[in-house]
Amino acid sequence: MYSKAEAQIIKKEFWIKFAEEYPRKWLLYDTKIKDFSFKFYVDNKKAQVLIDIESKDEEKRKIYFEKIESLKQILLDEFIPDAVFERNFHLETGKIISKVWVEKTGISLFNKATWPEIFDFFYQNMDAFERFFYEYQDYINDLETNT
């Protein structure tokens, strides 16, 4: 078990190494859609690549999620076959968000031997999520419900 300070050092080293291995600018929060973002997540058991829809406006969150959900078969068939869709995900804070994600288990942030596997997982899946988003961005961004 690592102390909090040791864990922070390992996390920092992990992200620096990832940036060195895959030097590119990721879309992440720059979607031009408020509270709609792409995220990387890793801990001592799993790695995830996610789309988080965190709008405080319940109706907007619902519409954005339904837009993505309406493209579900395309996302699964052409981009990320293992994507999971969750309309109402409860954060520890009590906030409800919507999310779409893919997950890899059997790895650990604290096991450097699994880092290359995590980096590859991150790259392949974030790249696929971004290509999906860029292809369908106009549709996703259009909040008119009759499209």
KALIN-V429957 format. One record per backbone hydrogen bond with DSSP energy under -1.0 kcal/mol. NH is the residue of the N-H (numbers start at 1). CO is the residue of the C=O. If there is no record, write none. Layout:
NH|CO, NH|CO
This chain:
7|3, 8|4, 9|5, 10|6, 11|7, 12|8, 13|9, 14|10, 15|11, 16|12, 17|13, 18|14, 19|15, 20|16, 21|17, 22|18, 24|22, 30|27, 36|33, 37|52, 38|28, 39|50, 41|48, 43|46, 47|104, 48|41, 49|102, 50|39, 51|100, 52|37, 53|98, 54|35, 61|57, 62|58, 63|59, 64|60, 65|61, 66|62, 67|63, 68|64, 69|65, 70|66, 71|68, 72|69, 75|71, 76|72, 77|73, 78|74, 79|75, 80|75, 83|80, 84|101, 86|99, 89|97, 91|95, 94|91, 97|89, 98|53, 99|86, 100|51, 101|84, 102|49, 104|47, 106|45, 109|43, 111|108, 114|111, 118|114, 119|115, 120|116, 121|117, 122|118, 123|119, 124|120, 125|121, 126|122, 127|123, 128|124, 129|125, 130|126, 131|127, 132|128, 133|129, 134|130, 135|131, 136|132, 140|136, 141|137, 142|138
